[in-house]
Amino acid sequence: MGSEPVNVLISHALEESHLRALQAIDERIYLEDVSQEYGALLRARTRGQETVPLSQNIVDALGWAEVMLALRVLPELKSLAPRLRWLQLVSAGTDHLPDIGGWGVLVTNASGIHAATMGEYVFGSILAFTKGLFASYDNQHQRQWRRFEFTPAELDGKTMGIVGLGHIGLQVARLAHAFGMRVLAIKRSPSATPPDVDLLLSPGHLYDLLRDSDFVVLAVPLTGETRHLIDEAALRAMKASAYLVNVSRGGVVAEGTLARALSERWIAGAALDVFEREPLPADSPLWDLSNVLITPHNAGRTERYNERLASLFADNLRRYLAGRPLANVVDLTRGY
């Protein structure tokens, strides 16, 4: 990068210590934090107020930014940030990006920083279902001792099916293996089978995985190929005793069909952290189903989120300054 200053724009709320650490990486870095203002603008816009104007402070910052750490990407970014060369996303998913094809900007995502906490979410929800914790919680508040109301199931010996074997899928596989489960997984381009996976399959074998699995975890990115991947045929292929856990994107599942499948007990239950429309509309039938766990797209949240994000960004910033390849580069044609 030579001796020229590197203008870095932070539009995500990192802690002051993280900002200082980023600035201390190299004396050439000029860092500006507009996270509070940018975040307020995004919140206003995502609530339907599309006419909220960009403030001059943000416009000026975007105008000189060479590197940007972004929570969300506004459609205007391409025209407002002519000097941008590298965009680091806060999320792993890229389905929210506007069309930036042909811009020539390198995009990296935050894949990997969510793996530990999302793996814990998957098994927290599975254990809540299989150990009858929802019923026990209800009985507790009714002061009722119903010891034989529910027979808990064991995970040992059950089959875990993982659709998408990235960082999150691999973490789920590790935990499943530790519970004594048989692990099936689907990967777009199967290669060597990881140690914690018993059988690695190609996408063409999705229905084989669905038929054999007691638990199905969705951890794929949302692309044209995966939109409504789990449709009526897929749900009917699952066991009536099986549970679905979606920690990817809501659009991977045909949500109306899933509500019907859960209501009519085609499958036993589902833990859903993501939805086709967010927030989940108040009139969604999913709210009223007793065999559904609904969480507000926070499975990846943790008290260590910003710490991991700042560490990833700092490592990539050092790579950028040294002219070395960056980690987590997104293939915009694939969408991940």
C-alpha angles and dihedrals in degrees: 000000000000120000096310117121116257112222110212122189118199114200096168125080104255121169118263091249090056092050092050091048091052092049091048093058092086135358089231093066116105107189129193124184116207095155097124095051095039091048092052090050092051093049090052093048096047089055090064100268094125093162094066103125125231111251120239090244092061093042091053093047093049090048094063101030117122094172127029134189104203136191091190133359119233118217089239093060095096093058097035097049106050092157096051113125103164131030118193112196124213091214133060093224120079100187090106093061118113117230105291098155114143093019094113094226118139111232124200127180137209096250112156101028092089098048100096098046095041091050088053090049091053093053094039089058094042092051091047089058100039096044094046094240094152092057091043091052091051091048091049091058090047090049090235125147106210104165098166099037092101134025109214119227126227123234092205108104095011122122123247117201116199120193105199120026103209124121093303094044092050091050091050088050091052092051093044091052090051089055090055095252128148108242127213119179140182122215127178092230108024115205129151113358111246117239095253096048119086096191127016115201138187121240090261089070096057094119091050089056093046093050094050101041129095089192127027119198120193113211103151127121118251109255136144088272096051101040107120089356086150101058133148094290091050094048092048089052091061124090116265086235094051129110128215122213118190118193096148116071131316093237091066087075128056092236100197091051091047091054089054092046091053094044093050092040098240082148130020099243150314140230109211125188096162134047141187089247120032127232088038106247116253091237095056111125089222091078093066100048116107093206095059130088111203122195125175101247092281103118089111095050119107138152086253096053097103091042092056093041093051091048092052092046092047091053091049092046090056089049091049093051091049093048092242126140114278126235122246097020110181121230098219092198091058096036097234 
